Amino acid sequence: MSKTVLLIAHTPSANTLALATAAMDSVASHDTGDVGMRCLSPFDVSAKDVSDAAAVIIGTTENIGYMAGATKDMFDRCYNDWLDSTAAKPVAIYIRAGLDGTATKTALTSICGGLKWRLIAAPLIVRGSWQDTFCDQVSELCLSVVLGIDSGIY
Ligand SMILES: Cc1cc2nc3c(=O)[nH]c(=O)nc-3n(C[C@H](O)[C@H](O)[C@H](O)COP(=O)(O)O)c2cc1C
């Protein structure tokens, strides 16, 4: 694989782990040319992981009206290193929200804007009681990013 899409997935529950796993399985089961996807917890992401990635997908929960602390911690640690050096990075976002997700969407959109990252799809919020179709929605988003990188769209 000559290019890597980085899925930064916070997976504190069986359902959120299922979202990330479904996305990884979906990409692995398709012909994605020379583009692969790797998955990291936001706790394990270093600035270089994003610098090296052809695109980034951020998957987070919403907790207490904001993105998960794990996701926020990543930005706290890496934001200054990413500023300027990762401008124009293609990024997609999905949010698992039991109730809402709006505040997390607003915050992530703002942070990505500050970094001058390119939002390449509307942020996806999988909201409410769990539905198995959430896995399909997240998989579709992630696969579209990988295929878009492979075809040179992004
Ligand atoms: C302490 C706590 C706070 C939460 N706060 C919010 C919230 O502010 N907005 C929201 O949409 N969901 C909230 N949730 C629900 C989580 O988003 C949801 O449980 C999480 O995404 C995991 O999804 P799952 O329950 O399907 O595994 C909260 C959950 C917990 C445990």
The ligand as an SDF file (V2000), in Angstrom:
LIG
                    3D

 31 33  0  0  0  0  0  0  0  0999 V2000
  -21.4510   10.0350   30.4540 C   0  0  0  0  0  0  0  0  0  0  0  0
  -22.1430   10.0480   29.1360 C   0  0  0  0  0  0  0  0  0  0  0  0
  -22.5070   11.2560   28.5870 C   0  0  0  0  0  0  0  0  0  0  0  0
  -23.1800   11.2780   27.3570 C   0  0  0  0  0  0  0  0  0  0  0  0
  -23.5150   12.4750   26.8270 N   0  0  0  0  0  0  0  0  0  0  0  0
  -24.1000   12.5140   25.6090 C   0  0  0  0  0  0  0  0  0  0  0  0
  -24.3850   13.7580   25.0010 C   0  0  0  0  0  0  0  0  0  0  0  0
  -24.1170   14.8250   25.5320 O   0  0  0  0  0  0  0  0  0  0  0  0
  -24.9660   13.7630   23.7840 N   0  0  0  0  0  0  0  0  0  0  0  0
  -25.2770   12.5970   23.1270 C   0  0  0  0  0  0  0  0  0  0  0  0
  -25.7790   12.6540   22.0260 O   0  0  0  0  0  0  0  0  0  0  0  0
  -25.0190   11.3980   23.6960 N   0  0  0  0  0  0  0  0  0  0  0  0
  -24.4330   11.3150   24.8990 C   0  0  0  0  0  0  0  0  0  0  0  0
  -24.1230   10.1180   25.4610 N   0  0  0  0  0  0  0  0  0  0  0  0
  -24.3810    8.8780   24.7270 C   0  0  0  0  0  0  0  0  0  0  0  0
  -23.1240    8.4670   23.9830 C   0  0  0  0  0  0  0  0  0  0  0  0
  -22.9280    9.2910   22.8610 O   0  0  0  0  0  0  0  0  0  0  0  0
  -23.1970    7.0090   23.5430 C   0  0  0  0  0  0  0  0  0  0  0  0
  -23.4410    6.2070   24.6600 O   0  0  0  0  0  0  0  0  0  0  0  0
  -21.9040    6.6220   22.8840 C   0  0  0  0  0  0  0  0  0  0  0  0
  -21.7970    7.2500   21.6400 O   0  0  0  0  0  0  0  0  0  0  0  0
  -21.7360    5.1290   22.6920 C   0  0  0  0  0  0  0  0  0  0  0  0
  -22.7760    4.6230   21.8930 O   0  0  0  0  0  0  0  0  0  0  0  0
  -23.4950    3.2770   22.3220 P   0  0  0  0  0  0  0  0  0  0  0  0
  -24.2240    3.6160   23.5940 O   0  0  0  0  0  0  0  0  0  0  0  0
  -24.4140    2.9420   21.1970 O   0  0  0  0  0  0  0  0  0  0  0  0
  -22.4330    2.2700   22.5770 O   0  0  0  0  0  0  0  0  0  0  0  0
  -23.4730   10.0580   26.6750 C   0  0  0  0  0  0  0  0  0  0  0  0
  -23.0550    8.8510   27.2640 C   0  0  0  0  0  0  0  0  0  0  0  0
  -22.4120    8.8300   28.4660 C   0  0  0  0  0  0  0  0  0  0  0  0
  -21.9820    7.5120   29.0460 C   0  0  0  0  0  0  0  0  0  0  0  0
  1  2  1  0
  2  3  1  0
  2 30  2  0
  3  4  2  0
  4  5  1  0
  4 28  1  0
  5  6  2  0
  6  7  1  0
  6 13  1  0
  7  8  2  0
  7  9  1  0
  9 10  1  0
 10 11  2  0
 10 12  1  0
 12 13  2  0
 13 14  1  0
 14 15  1  0
 14 28  1  0
 15 16  1  0
 16 17  1  0
 16 18  1  0
 18 19  1  0
 18 20  1  0
 20 21  1  0
 20 22  1  0
 22 23  1  0
 23 24  1  0
 24 25  2  0
 24 26  1  0
 24 27  1  0
 28 29  2  0
 29 30  1  0
 30 31  1  0
M  END
$$$$
